[in-house]
Amino acid sequence: MNPRIQEETPISIYDLRKEMKIIKKRDEELALRAGKVEEYINHFAILKDSDAASLEKEITDLEIPRLKDVHIKKILDLLPVSVEELKVILHGYTLTVSKENMQKVIDAVKKVAPEV
């Protein structure tokens, strides 16, 4: 039996945290790999779920051309605080975003997560 991928959707670390909570409720004891994932999430997911959701909505509402869901999720995971950091993040994709739009994204990140 060969499994097939039905759908491929990007998720952020915050989406994964929600899923891990569901799995943890269902299964009393997490497997070793799931435990490592939970440890990673607890260390690197610094925003509250509500803040992460509001930041995702705010970046989506900017309606930046060619900025897709996968890019937004990566921005959520890494929370860049400067245009240079955002450039490094987006450099891995075949995507060009104007400096003005990058600054809008950075302003949104700083507004939701000023302590980062």
Contacts in CASP RR format, 6 or more apart in sequence:
PFRMAT RR
TARGET T0000
AUTHOR 0000-0000-0000
METHOD contacts of the structure
MODEL  1
MNPRIQEETPISIYDLRKEMKIIKKRDEELALRAGKVEEYINHFAILKDS
DAASLEKEITDLEIPRLKDVHIKKILDLLPVSVEELKVILHGYTLTVSKE
NMQKVIDAVKKVAPEV
9 69 0 8 1.000
10 69 0 8 1.000
10 70 0 8 1.000
10 73 0 8 1.000
10 74 0 8 1.000
11 19 0 8 1.000
11 73 0 8 1.000
12 52 0 8 1.000
12 56 0 8 1.000
12 73 0 8 1.000
12 76 0 8 1.000
12 77 0 8 1.000
13 41 0 8 1.000
13 44 0 8 1.000
13 45 0 8 1.000
13 76 0 8 1.000
13 77 0 8 1.000
14 45 0 8 1.000
14 47 0 8 1.000
14 49 0 8 1.000
14 52 0 8 1.000
14 53 0 8 1.000
14 76 0 8 1.000
15 73 0 8 1.000
16 37 0 8 1.000
16 41 0 8 1.000
17 41 0 8 1.000
17 45 0 8 1.000
17 49 0 8 1.000
18 49 0 8 1.000
20 34 0 8 1.000
20 37 0 8 1.000
20 38 0 8 1.000
20 41 0 8 1.000
23 30 0 8 1.000
23 34 0 8 1.000
24 30 0 8 1.000
24 38 0 8 1.000
30 38 0 8 1.000
44 77 0 8 1.000
45 52 0 8 1.000
46 79 0 8 1.000
46 113 0 8 1.000
46 116 0 8 1.000
47 55 0 8 1.000
47 76 0 8 1.000
47 79 0 8 1.000
47 112 0 8 1.000
47 113 0 8 1.000
51 112 0 8 1.000
51 113 0 8 1.000
52 76 0 8 1.000
54 112 0 8 1.000
55 76 0 8 1.000
55 108 0 8 1.000
55 109 0 8 1.000
55 112 0 8 1.000
55 113 0 8 1.000
56 72 0 8 1.000
56 73 0 8 1.000
56 76 0 8 1.000
58 108 0 8 1.000
58 111 0 8 1.000
58 112 0 8 1.000
59 67 0 8 1.000
59 72 0 8 1.000
59 75 0 8 1.000
59 76 0 8 1.000
59 105 0 8 1.000
59 108 0 8 1.000
60 72 0 8 1.000
62 101 0 8 1.000
62 104 0 8 1.000
62 105 0 8 1.000
62 108 0 8 1.000
64 97 0 8 1.000
64 101 0 8 1.000
64 104 0 8 1.000
64 105 0 8 1.000
65 97 0 8 1.000
65 101 0 8 1.000
66 95 0 8 1.000
66 96 0 8 1.000
66 97 0 8 1.000
67 95 0 8 1.000
67 97 0 8 1.000
67 101 0 8 1.000
70 93 0 8 1.000
71 90 0 8 1.000
71 93 0 8 1.000
71 95 0 8 1.000
74 89 0 8 1.000
75 86 0 8 1.000
75 89 0 8 1.000
75 105 0 8 1.000
75 109 0 8 1.000
78 85 0 8 1.000
78 89 0 8 1.000
79 109 0 8 1.000
79 113 0 8 1.000
79 116 0 8 1.000
80 86 0 8 1.000
80 88 0 8 1.000
80 89 0 8 1.000
80 105 0 8 1.000
80 106 0 8 1.000
80 109 0 8 1.000
81 106 0 8 1.000
81 109 0 8 1.000
81 110 0 8 1.000
81 116 0 8 1.000
82 106 0 8 1.000
83 99 0 8 1.000
83 102 0 8 1.000
83 103 0 8 1.000
83 106 0 8 1.000
86 102 0 8 1.000
86 105 0 8 1.000
86 106 0 8 1.000
87 102 0 8 1.000
90 97 0 8 1.000
97 105 0 8 1.000
109 116 0 8 1.000
110 116 0 8 1.000
END
